[in-house]
Amino acid sequence: MRRRRYAAAALLFAATACTTGPSLENQGEITAEPGDSHDLSIGSAGFTESDLLAQMYSLLLERAGYSTTILSVANRELYEPALESGQIDVVPEYAATFADWLNAKANGADAAPVGSPDLAATMRGLRKLAAPRGLTVLDAGRAVDQNAFAVTAAYAKKHRLKTLSDLGRSRLPVRLAAGDECVQRPYCEPGLKKTYGIDITAVDPKGVGTTPAKQAVQSGQDQMVLTTTTDATLDAFGLVLLDDDKHLQNADYIVPVVNRAQAGSTGVAKALGKLNTVLTTEDLAGLNQQVDSWRRLPQDVARAYLESKRLI
């Protein structure tokens, strides 16, 4: 097996101003054959889940005969231009979020959203935006990391709640622990009221899935918290997710995005596509927990998971 090489992101991006891809206006129609470099750089956004996905991508590509370097880059504003220019070749992304990010970049911050709860429509819009930038969006898998809402298990049992629709029908007053932007975002307070009829009495601005937010629900100060579907710490706070049964949230399925000129080959797609058949949302939450709660290294967790699925 080829040895992975880890490089400092600072070295890569020191040259970003001098080494950038062609402007969108000059790219035109892409007609060149997809590239198949066997020396690939994989980007991670630097948080647990992104680190885990980057490690799994690296291991799968190495199994397929590629050499890989993992680069940790703090935010999309840095790694997406590097992906376009070929300084990074592969990045794990989230379909709806990335679609809306590219849409805003191309058409302005006020552009109508491209991401939606419909995965197929979201992927069509995402691929249309990505292609002129020299990017190829590979198929989405089964795992999705989207916004989600949790209550205490005791509260759910007392009021017989399994879904957000159940909570709306209950007419219970709900104080929601979330980010301060929740009062305006369509997936948050406005959507909960319009789609589910939930009586949101106030938004407690404690952040998305933060420890203080979960503690506020655990203590009864708040009744519900905005978190994510792959949150690995809910059990520790006695919390359970309510099912988004009317699909308020966008289709943030995990998708690999590659630089077409470097990693657009069927070999890369086939290697990474193997993860799509096994990795579920529940699996990803469990892997996150091993890193965040059990303090295991992402590379060890990733390897053990792929070995357990007989992918490496």
C-alpha positions as CSV (number, residue, x, y, z in Angstrom):
1,M,0.0,0.0,0.0
2,R,1.2,3.5,-0.8
3,R,2.1,5.7,2.1
4,R,-0.1,8.8,2.5
5,R,1.7,12.1,2.8
6,Y,0.4,15.0,5.0
7,A,1.2,18.5,3.9
8,A,0.6,21.8,5.6
9,A,-2.2,23.8,4.1
10,A,-0.3,27.0,4.6
11,L,2.4,25.9,2.1
12,L,-0.2,25.2,-0.4
13,F,-2.2,28.4,-0.1
14,A,0.8,30.7,0.1
15,A,0.9,30.4,-3.7
16,T,-2.8,30.6,-4.3
17,A,-2.7,34.3,-5.5
18,C,-0.1,33.3,-8.1
19,T,-1.5,29.9,-9.1
20,T,-5.2,30.1,-9.9
21,G,-7.4,28.5,-12.4
22,P,-8.8,30.3,-15.4
23,S,-11.6,32.8,-14.8
24,L,-15.1,31.4,-15.3
25,E,-15.6,33.7,-18.2
26,N,-12.6,32.1,-20.1
27,Q,-13.3,28.5,-19.3
28,G,-16.1,28.0,-21.9
29,E,-17.3,24.6,-22.8
30,I,-15.1,21.8,-21.3
31,T,-14.1,19.3,-24.0
32,A,-10.9,17.8,-22.7
33,E,-10.8,14.3,-21.5
34,P,-11.1,13.8,-17.7
35,G,-7.7,13.6,-16.1
36,D,-6.3,10.6,-14.1
37,S,-3.4,11.8,-12.1
38,H,-2.2,9.2,-9.7
39,D,-0.8,11.7,-7.2
40,L,-3.9,13.3,-5.6
41,S,-4.4,15.9,-2.9
42,I,-7.5,15.4,-0.7
43,G,-9.0,18.4,1.1
44,S,-10.5,18.4,4.6
45,A,-12.4,21.4,6.1
46,G,-10.7,20.6,9.4
47,F,-13.7,19.4,11.5
48,T,-14.2,15.9,12.7
49,E,-16.6,14.6,10.0
50,S,-14.6,16.2,7.1
51,D,-11.4,14.7,8.5
52,L,-13.0,11.3,8.7
53,L,-14.3,11.5,5.1
54,A,-10.9,12.7,3.8
55,Q,-9.2,9.8,5.5
56,M,-11.7,7.3,4.0
57,Y,-11.3,8.8,0.6
58,S,-7.5,8.6,0.9
59,L,-7.6,4.9,1.9
60,L,-10.0,3.9,-0.8
61,L,-7.9,5.8,-3.5
62,E,-4.7,4.2,-2.2
63,R,-6.3,0.8,-2.4
64,A,-7.0,1.6,-6.1
65,G,-3.4,2.5,-6.7
66,Y,-3.3,6.2,-6.1
67,S,-0.9,8.2,-3.9
68,T,-2.6,10.7,-1.7
69,T,-1.8,13.8,0.3
70,I,-4.4,15.1,2.9
71,L,-4.6,18.9,3.3
72,S,-6.6,20.5,6.1
73,V,-8.1,23.8,5.1
74,A,-10.2,25.8,7.4
75,N,-13.0,27.0,5.2
76,R,-14.7,26.8,1.8
77,E,-13.5,30.2,0.7
78,L,-10.0,28.8,0.6
79,Y,-10.4,25.2,-0.5
80,E,-13.0,25.7,-3.3
81,P,-10.7,28.0,-5.4
82,A,-7.8,25.6,-4.8
83,L,-10.1,22.8,-6.0
84,E,-10.8,24.7,-9.2
85,S,-7.1,25.5,-9.8
86,G,-6.0,21.9,-9.2
87,Q,-4.1,22.5,-6.0
88,I,-6.6,20.2,-4.3
89,D,-8.1,17.3,-6.3
90,V,-10.8,15.8,-4.2
91,V,-13.0,17.3,-1.4
92,P,-15.9,15.8,0.5
93,E,-18.9,18.2,0.3
94,Y,-22.6,18.5,1.1
95,A,-24.8,18.6,-1.9
96,A,-27.3,21.4,-1.1
97,T,-24.9,23.6,0.8
98,F,-22.3,23.4,-1.9
99,A,-24.9,24.1,-4.6
100,D,-26.1,27.2,-2.9
101,W,-22.5,28.3,-2.2
102,L,-21.5,28.0,-5.9
103,N,-24.8,29.6,-6.9
104,A,-24.1,32.7,-4.7
105,K,-20.5,32.8,-6.1
106,A,-21.8,32.8,-9.7
107,N,-25.0,34.8,-9.4
108,G,-24.8,36.8,-6.2
109,A,-25.8,36.4,-2.6
110,D,-29.5,37.2,-3.4
111,A,-29.8,34.4,-6.1
112,A,-32.7,32.0,-5.6
113,P,-31.5,28.9,-3.8
114,V,-30.5,25.8,-5.9
115,G,-30.4,23.4,-2.9
116,S,-33.7,21.9,-1.9
117,P,-35.0,18.8,-0.1
118,D,-35.1,17.0,-3.5
119,L,-31.8,15.3,-3.9
120,A,-32.2,14.7,-7.7
121,A,-33.0,18.4,-8.4
122,T,-30.2,19.6,-6.1
123,M,-27.7,17.4,-7.8
124,R,-28.8,18.6,-11.3
125,G,-28.4,22.2,-10.1
126,L,-25.0,21.5,-8.4
127,R,-23.5,19.8,-11.4
128,K,-24.6,22.6,-13.7
129,L,-22.9,25.1,-11.5
130,A,-19.8,23.0,-11.0
131,A,-19.0,21.9,-14.5
132,P,-18.0,25.4,-15.9
133,R,-15.5,25.6,-13.0
134,G,-13.8,22.4,-14.0
135,L,-15.3,20.5,-11.2
136,T,-17.1,17.1,-11.3
137,V,-19.6,16.1,-8.7
138,L,-19.6,12.4,-8.1
139,D,-22.7,10.5,-7.0
140,A,-24.2,11.0,-3.6
141,G,-24.2,8.2,-1.1
142,R,-26.6,7.2,1.6
143,A,-25.2,9.4,4.4
144,V,-26.7,12.9,4.9
145,D,-25.6,15.6,7.3
146,Q,-28.5,18.0,7.5
147,N,-30.0,20.2,10.1
148,A,-32.1,18.3,12.7
149,F,-34.1,19.0,15.8
150,A,-33.8,17.2,19.1
151,V,-35.8,17.0,22.4
152,T,-35.1,15.1,25.5
153,A,-36.1,11.4,25.4
154,A,-38.3,12.0,28.5
155,Y,-40.1,14.9,26.8
156,A,-40.7,12.8,23.6
157,K,-42.0,9.9,25.6
158,K,-44.3,12.1,27.8
159,H,-45.9,13.7,24.7
160,R,-45.7,10.8,22.4
161,L,-43.4,12.6,19.9
162,K,-41.5,10.9,17.1
163,T,-41.8,13.4,14.3
164,L,-41.9,17.2,14.0
165,S,-45.5,16.8,12.8
166,D,-46.3,15.2,16.1
167,L,-44.8,18.2,17.9
168,G,-46.9,20.6,15.7
169,R,-50.1,18.7,16.4
170,S,-49.4,18.7,20.2
171,R,-49.7,22.5,20.3
172,L,-47.0,22.6,22.9
173,P,-45.1,25.9,23.4
174,V,-41.5,25.4,22.3
175,R,-38.5,27.5,23.2
176,L,-35.8,26.6,20.7
177,A,-32.0,26.6,21.3
178,A,-30.3,27.5,18.0
179,G,-28.2,30.1,16.3
180,D,-29.4,33.7,16.3
181,E,-29.9,33.4,12.5
182,C,-32.7,30.9,13.1
183,V,-35.3,33.6,13.3
184,Q,-34.8,34.3,9.6
185,R,-33.7,31.0,8.0
186,P,-36.5,29.2,6.2
187,Y,-35.3,25.8,7.5
188,C,-35.5,27.0,11.1
189,E,-38.2,29.1,13.0
190,P,-40.2,30.2,9.9
191,G,-40.1,26.7,8.4
192,L,-41.1,25.0,11.7
193,K,-44.0,27.3,12.0
194,K,-45.2,27.2,8.4
195,T,-44.5,23.6,7.6
196,Y,-45.3,21.9,10.9
197,G,-47.3,24.5,12.8
198,I,-45.0,24.3,15.8
199,D,-45.5,27.1,18.4
200,I,-42.0,28.6,18.6
201,T,-42.3,31.0,21.5
202,A,-38.6,32.2,21.4
203,V,-35.2,31.3,20.0
204,D,-32.5,31.0,22.6
205,P,-29.3,32.0,20.7
206,K,-26.9,29.4,22.0
207,G,-25.6,28.1,18.6
208,V,-26.2,25.1,16.5
209,G,-25.6,21.9,18.4
210,T,-23.4,23.5,21.0
211,T,-22.9,22.1,24.5
212,P,-24.7,25.1,26.1
213,A,-27.6,24.6,23.7
214,K,-28.0,20.9,24.5
215,Q,-27.7,21.6,28.2
216,A,-30.5,24.2,28.0
217,V,-32.8,21.5,26.6
218,Q,-31.5,18.9,29.0
219,S,-32.3,21.2,32.0
220,G,-35.8,22.1,30.6
221,Q,-34.9,25.8,30.1
222,D,-35.5,25.1,26.4
223,Q,-37.6,22.4,24.8
224,M,-35.8,21.7,21.5
225,V,-32.3,22.2,20.0
226,L,-31.2,22.7,16.4
227,T,-28.4,20.3,15.7
228,T,-27.4,17.9,12.8
229,T,-28.3,14.4,11.8
230,T,-24.8,13.1,12.5
231,D,-24.5,14.7,16.0
232,A,-22.6,12.1,18.0
233,T,-23.3,13.5,21.5
234,L,-27.1,13.4,21.7
235,D,-27.2,10.3,23.9
236,A,-24.9,12.0,26.5
237,F,-27.5,14.7,27.0
238,G,-30.5,12.4,26.9
239,L,-31.7,13.8,23.6
240,V,-33.4,12.2,20.6
241,L,-34.0,13.5,17.1
242,L,-37.6,14.2,15.8
243,D,-38.0,13.0,12.3
244,D,-38.3,15.7,9.6
245,D,-41.2,13.8,8.1
246,K,-42.3,16.6,5.7
247,H,-38.7,17.2,4.5
248,L,-38.2,20.8,5.5
249,Q,-34.4,20.4,5.4
250,N,-32.3,20.5,2.3
251,A,-30.7,17.4,0.7
252,D,-27.2,17.8,2.3
253,Y,-26.1,14.3,1.2
254,I,-22.3,13.8,1.2
255,V,-20.8,14.0,-2.3
256,P,-17.2,13.8,-3.4
257,V,-16.2,16.8,-5.6
258,V,-13.2,16.4,-7.8
259,N,-11.1,18.6,-10.1
260,R,-12.0,17.2,-13.5
261,A,-8.6,17.7,-15.1
262,Q,-6.8,15.9,-12.3
263,A,-9.2,13.4,-10.9
264,G,-12.2,13.1,-13.3
265,S,-11.4,9.6,-14.3
266,T,-13.7,6.5,-13.9
267,G,-10.9,5.1,-11.6
268,V,-11.4,7.8,-9.0
269,A,-15.2,7.6,-9.3
270,K,-15.2,3.8,-8.9
271,A,-12.8,3.9,-5.9
272,L,-14.8,6.6,-4.0
273,G,-18.2,5.1,-5.1
274,K,-17.5,2.0,-3.0
275,L,-18.3,4.1,0.1
276,N,-21.7,5.0,-1.2
277,T,-22.9,1.4,-0.8
278,V,-22.1,1.2,2.9
279,L,-21.8,4.5,4.7
280,T,-25.1,5.6,6.3
281,T,-26.0,8.6,8.4
282,E,-26.0,6.4,11.5
283,D,-22.6,5.1,10.6
284,L,-21.2,8.6,10.2
285,A,-22.7,9.7,13.6
286,G,-21.0,6.7,15.2
287,L,-17.7,7.5,13.6
288,N,-17.9,11.1,14.7
289,Q,-18.6,9.8,18.3
290,Q,-15.5,7.7,18.3
291,V,-13.4,10.7,17.5
292,D,-15.2,13.4,19.5
293,S,-16.1,11.4,22.6
294,W,-13.7,8.5,22.7
295,R,-10.7,10.6,21.5
296,R,-9.7,8.2,18.8
297,L,-7.7,9.4,15.8
298,P,-9.7,10.0,12.6
299,Q,-7.2,7.9,10.6
300,D,-7.6,5.0,12.9
301,V,-11.4,5.2,13.0
302,A,-11.6,5.5,9.2
303,R,-9.3,2.5,8.6
304,A,-11.2,0.3,11.1
305,Y,-14.5,1.2,9.5
306,L,-13.4,0.4,6.0
307,E,-11.8,-2.8,7.1
308,S,-15.0,-3.8,8.9
309,K,-16.9,-3.3,5.5
310,R,-14.1,-5.2,3.6
311,L,-13.4,-2.2,1.4
312,I,-9.7,-2.2,2.1
